[in-house]
Amino acid sequence: SHAATQAGPVFITGATGYVGGRLAPLLLARGHEVRAAARSPRKLAGRPWADHPNLTIVPADVTDRASLAAGMRGCRAAYYLVHSMGQGGDFAKADREAAENMAQAAREAGVERIIYLGGLGDDAPDLSEHLRSRAEVGRIFMNGPVPATMLRAAVILGSGSASFEIIRSLVERLPVMITPRWVRTRCQPIAISNVL
């Protein structure tokens, strides 16, 4: 595992989120140096892995390219695990700008690869606005100045995952439910352990 730390740190955006909050301790356990980015670093300070000697918590915001570039300087890879769905306003525009900031900041910082976790779904015209936006972010990275790897997942199953908790609470509370049309959409769920 000593070789891992020699190669340079790994940057994680969305370290306070569901996937990022599980990825960081996993990478640390495998001997990587991790730079965890958060808009409010205080949110990360309470995590059980926050005092790991190979962890640096950096203040960075995807809406602020300079903060991203500063946080990523010297990192060889960067995980992009953020999206603004559910924060109101024009989330597709916010996500597009954030991805462009990330791509340019990664180039400025000398990052060798961006790893992006997007959604599943083909390019059908009836694809939800959310999934269209996730695909657009993926295209920004794939066509951007830094080589990118795009992973795509549908519903991530695991305790604490937002989509999973919604499904679980519906099942627990409602003995009978009139379902919207989208429940007929075939889905390929994946366990958080497999995503990681």
N, C-alpha and C positions, 0 to 999 in steps of 0.2 A: 504493500500500500504506500510505501515511501515514494515510489515512482509517480504516483498520482499527484502528490503535492508539488513535485518538481515541475510538472507541466504547466502550472499556473492555475489560478483560482477559477471557479465556476460561478457565474452571476445568475441570480434568480430574481426575476420580477414576479410579483404576486406571491411572495413568501408568506404573507399573512393569510393567503387563501387556502382552499381545501387541498388542492394537489401540491402547491408549493410548500405548505406547512408539513407535508409528509415527505416530500422529495428532499428538502434540506437535511433533515436528520439522517436520511438514508445515504446521501452523498458523503456526509461527515463520517458516518460509520464505515464507509468504504475508503476513507483516507484522503478524500478531496478537501481542498480549501474551498470554502463557500462564502460568497458575498451575497447576503440576503438584502434585497432592496425593499424598502417600505416607505409609503408616504409619511406614516407616523411610526418611526422606529420603536416608540414606547410599546406599540402593539406586539412587537416581537420579543421585547425584553422579558416578558413573562413566560415564554415557552420553555419547556424543560431542557431544550438543547441550546438555549440562548447563551450559555456560558461556556460552550465548547471552544477549546483553544484554536481550532481551525476556522471558526466562524467570525466574520466581520459583518455587522449590521450597518448598512449605508442608507442615508436618506436619499430617495430618488423618486421621481414622479414621471410617469410616461408622457405627461403633457409638457414636460420641461426637458428638452433635448440635452441641455448642458448638464443637468443633474444626472442624467443617464450616462452620458459620456464620461463624466468624472467618476461615477460609481463603477463603470465597467473597465476603466483603464487598467491594462495588465491582465485582464481575464482572457482565457482562451475560448471559452464557450459561454453562451447566455441562454437561459431558458426564458421563454416569453409565455407567462401563464396568467395574463390579465385580460379582462374584457369588461366593457362598461354597461353590459346589459342590466336593465333594472335600475339604472341611475337616472332615468328620465331623459328628456331632451332628445336630440338627434344622436342616438348611440352609435349608429353606423358611421357618421361623420367623426365622432369622437374616437372610435376604434381605428378608423383609417388614419387619422392624424397621429394617434399614439403609435401605430405600427410604423409609419413613416419616420417618426422621431427615433424609434428604436433602431430601425435599419441604418439610419444615418449616424446615430450615436455609436452604434457597434462598429461601423467603419472607422469613425474618428478614433475610437478607443483601441483599434487593432484586434478586435474579436475575430476569431477564425470561423466560428459557426454559431448560428442562432437555431435553437430547437423550439418549435412552436407546437402547442397542443390546440388543435382546432376541432371543429365539429364534423360529424358525418353528414352525408347528404349529397345527392348528385346535383347537376346544374339545372334541374327542372324549373320552369318558370313559377311553379307553385311552391317552391322552397320558401320556408319561413324567412322573414326579414332577418331574424337572428342568425340563422344558418348561412344566409347569403353574406352577411357581414363577416362571419367567421371565415368563410371561404375567401372573401376579398382580402382580409388580413393575411391569409396564407399566400395569396398571389403577390402581395406587396413584398413579403419576405423572399419568396421564390425568385422574384424578378429583381430583388434588391442587390446592393453592392457586396453583401456578405453571404457566403454559402449558407443555406438553410435546410433544416430537416423538419418536415411537417408531419406530425403524428395526428391522427384523427380518431376521436372517440365519440360515441353517442352518450347515453346516460351512464354516468359513473356510479357504480353501486358500492356503497360503503357507508358506515355510520358517520353522519356529519355532512355527507354530500347533499347539496341543496335539492337537486332533482330527486334523489332517492328519498330524502326526508319528506318531500311533498307527497310522493306516491305512498309512502308508509303512513303518513297521517291521514290521507284520504281513506285508505283501506281500514285503518283502525277506527275512524269515526263514523264512516258511512256504511251501513249494512247494504243499502241499495243506492245506486247512483245513476242519474241520467248522464250519459257521457257525451262530450263534444266529439266532433268528427275526427279530430286528430288522434283519438285513441285507436283508430283503425290503422294508423301508420305503423308499418313494421319497424322494429327497432332492434339494434344489436347492442345490448348493454354490456359493460365490461367492469370487472371488479377493480377497485382502486389498487389492489396489490399487483394486478396485471399491468395497469397503466404505469405504475412505478417501475 
